[in-house]
Structures are given as structure tokens and as C-alpha cells.
Amino acid sequence: MHVNNTSEEKESLTKRKSTLGIRLFFIYLICYAGFVVIGVFQYELLSVQILGGLNLALAYGIGLIIFAVILGVVYNYYCTKYEDEAEESEKGGTI
């Protein structure tokens, strides 16, 4: 007989998604902290020209924005994958 474990499955799914979100947040936080540290302690370095006339400040800032979008896509991909896995296991258990 199938026991309805939906609340436990949802809690497990929520925990996996939350853990992923927190890990991605800390990855981004480290990258952003690097930008802030350079700005506070080595601000002259931010004016160095690096790419086609862009200075490090602009390149790093644009990079942070693009990186945030990439992390959002990664988060969405894995959350969808987790939900699909949970749905598959739920279907498999209700034969």
C-alpha cells in the first residue's frame, strides 16, 4: 500500500533547493567581496585598462552581472532537475 509522503518529499525538495541556492549565493558573495576588497585596498588597480579600453572596474562589474545571470540559470536548471526527479519517484511509487 502506498503511503502519502508528499509533505516529506516536498520538505526534502525544498531543502535541496535551499542548499543549492545558499551555495550559489556564497560563490557569488566571494566573487563580489573580491571586487569590494580591490575597491577598498587597491582602488588604483581598478583604473587599469584591460580589455579594449575597458578598465578593470567596468570589466569586473560587467563580469559580476553576467556571472549572476549564469548562476540564476544554473539554479533554475538544477531546481527543475530536482523537481523532475521528485515527480519521477512519486510516479514510480504509485503503481
N, C-alpha and C positions, 0 to 999 in steps of 0.2 A: 504494500500500500504506500502510495506517495504521500509524504509529509510536506506540507506547505512551508518552505523555508524562505519565502520571499523576503521577509524583513532581515533575516540573517544574510541572505545573498546581497541585498541592497546595501547593508552596512559594510560588507566586505568590499563591494564595488566602490562605495563611497570612500572607504579607507584607502584603496589602491589609487584612486584618482587624486585624493588629497595628498598622499605621499608623493606621487609624481609631481603635482603642482608645487609642493614645497621644495622638492629637489631642484626643479627647474628655476624656481624663484631664487634659490641660493646661488645657483650657477650664474644667473643674471646679476645678482647682487654683487658677486665677486668682481665681475667684469665692470660694473658701474662704479664700484669702490675704487678700482684701478684708475678710472677716469678722474674721480674726485681727488684721489691721492696725488696724481700728477698735477692737477689743477692747484692743489694747496701747496705742495712741497717743491714742484719743479715746473711752475707755470710758464717759464721761458720755453720749455720743451714743447708746449702746445702751439707755439708760433712757428715751429719748424715746418718748412714746405716738404711734403712727402709725395703726393700724387697729383700730377697735372696742375700744380698751382694751389692745391688744397693744403691747408695746414693740418697738423695733427689733431687739433681740436675739432675741426669740421669732419675730418675723416673718422675719428673715433666716435663722435656724436652720431653721424650717419650710420656707422657700423653698429652702434648700440641699438638704434631704431630698427635696423634690418634684422639684427640678432633677436630682438624682442618679437618681431613678426615670425621669425623662424621657430622660436621656442613656442609660440602660440600654435603654429601649425603642427609641431611635434606633439604638443599636449593634446590637441584635438585628435590627431591620428591615434595616439595610444588610448585615449579615453573611448573612442569609437571601437577600437580593438577590444578593450576590456568589456565594453557593453555587449559586443557581438559574442565574445566568449561566454559571458554570463547567460545570454539568451540561448546559445547553443547547448550549454549544460542544463539549462532549465527545460528545453525541449527534449533533451535526451533522457531526462529523469521522469517525464510524464508519459511514458509509453502505455 
